[in-house]
Each structure stands twice: as structure tokens, then as C-alpha cells.
Amino acid sequence: MRAVWTDYGGVLTPPVAETLEPFCARLGVPSATLLAAMRQVARDCGAGDDVMAPLDTPLLTQETWERRMEEVLATHSGIHVDLSDYPARWFADRAVNQPWLDTLHRLRRQGVFVGLLSNMPPAWDRHWRLAVPPEGLFDAVVLSYESGCRKPEQEIFRRAAERAGVPGEQCVLVDDLAVNCAGAAQAGWHAVLFTDAADVTARVEALITAGAASTGPAVVAPGGRP
């Protein structure tokens, strides 16, 4: 294994569900109601129930998405809320996963290629970079809004492997979503479903030590070993 690619939200940060509850409390909108509105906006864009697809491809500008969200919340739930400057409010006081960051720094010092592979809206770019400065951590950053494709689509994995300069079978994705891990495996990668930093560190190091690229792609589930 020569390249480790990490997701951002829910991996380099706490689980999205943990972040969502206090965020919605500050907005004054129940989390289930906010997610339902996000699904409606996504459906209106032809993205099905993939709530982030309108933003991180992107299909809508951040400002247009915010206005549509406000309209849906008002129309369907009777909730009138100002969602302007949503990215800054989402990232406010958001913690980072320091143990996993420490692992990535150590792997990079050991000569492992370390990259960020994330479905990321353009308006969120400066905020994640302030929280997790990429300099000295990532050898490459591949983001959906820059690539025009997103996980779990095969094209974004092809581009990431190309950036790493290695075949897909020598890449591993660490992601908190099973659908993205499955997409990576379909692209010929290895994938580790993120649970907690200690467990995932052990699984990634086992893949590297075992030279698992020679055994073919696999998704390593929590508690599993290559």
C-alpha cells in the first residue's frame, strides 16, 4: 500500500451526526426537519436523496441553495430561518480529529503518500483549510467541486490514483460512508470504513505492512483485518 486517501467530514472531524445536533439547535431547526429540507432540494435538482450533491458537484451556488432551503423550510414546515453564511456557521467551533491527523502525519513521515479525497462544496473550501491546514499534511488534495465528479463515482478515484502516481490497487480510502468505500473497492482500491482513530489506524497500518495491494481490493469493515 503506497497511498492513503482520507475523507474530510466525519473522518478528520467528529461524526457528522454529532456536529449536526448542536448546529441545528443553534439554528432553531430540528435536525430531522433540516435533513428533510435538504433531501427536497436535492430531489428538485435531480440528485435523489443525496443531500450534499447540489452543493459539492456543484449543481447550485451556495447562495441559491440557502435561499431554496429557506423556501422549503417555510413552505413545508412553517419555519422561517436565515441560512445565509451557512458554511461559516457549520464550521464554527467544529472540532478536528487530532488522533487521526497525528496518524496521517506519521505515515507521511514514513514515506506513505497521504491525500485528501472529499466531496466538498466550493464555498466550504476556505473553512476546511483553516481547520485542517493542508500544507505539510497532504501530498495531494482531490475535491469534488474541482473535479466535476464525486465519490462514489469511479472517475474521481481514477483521478486520485493518477495524482498519487500509483495504480488503484495501491491506494486505500478511509471514509465514514459505506457507499464511498464500496465505490473505492469497485475502482480497484482498498477501503477502510472509519469508526475511530485507533481502530482505523491499526487497520490501515496492517494493510501497509501486509502489502495488501497484491491480494486485490477489499473493504475492511470495523473490527476486520485484511
C-alpha positions, 0 to 999 in steps of 0.5 A: 500500500503506497497511498492513503486517501482520507475523507474530510467530514466525519473522518478528520472531524467528529461524526457528522451526526454529532456536529449536526445536533448542536448546529441545528439547535443553534439554528432553531431547526430540528435536525430531522426537519433540516435533513428533510429540507435538504433531501427536497432540494436535492430531489428538485435538482435531480440528485435523489436523496443525496443531500450534499450533491447540489452543493459539492458537484456543484449543481447550485451556488451556495447562495441559491441553495440557502435561499431554496432551503429557506423556501422549503423550510417555510413552505413545508414546515412553517419555519422561517430561518436565515441560512445565509453564511451557512458554511461559516456557521457549520464550521464554527467551533467544529472540532478536528480529529487530532488522533487521526491527523497525528496518524496521517502525519506519521505515515507521511513521515514514513514515506506513505503518500497521504491525500485528501479525497472529499466531496466538498462544496466550493464555498466550504473550501476556505473553512476546511483549510483553516481547520485542517491546514493542508500544507505539510499534511497532504501530498495531494488534495482531490475535491469534488467541486474541482473535479466535476465528479464525486465519490462514489463515482469511479472517475474521481478515484481514477483521478486520485490514483493518477495524482498519487502516481500509483495504480488503484490497487495501491491506494486505500480510502478511509471514509465514514460512508459505506457507499464511498468505500464500496465505490473505492473497492469497485475502482480497484482500491482498498477501503477502510470504513472509519469508526475511530482513530485507533481502530482505523489506524491499526487497520490501515497500518496492517494493510501497509505492512501486509502489502495488501495491494497484491491480494486485490481490493477489499473493504475492511469493515470495523473490527476486520483485518485484511 
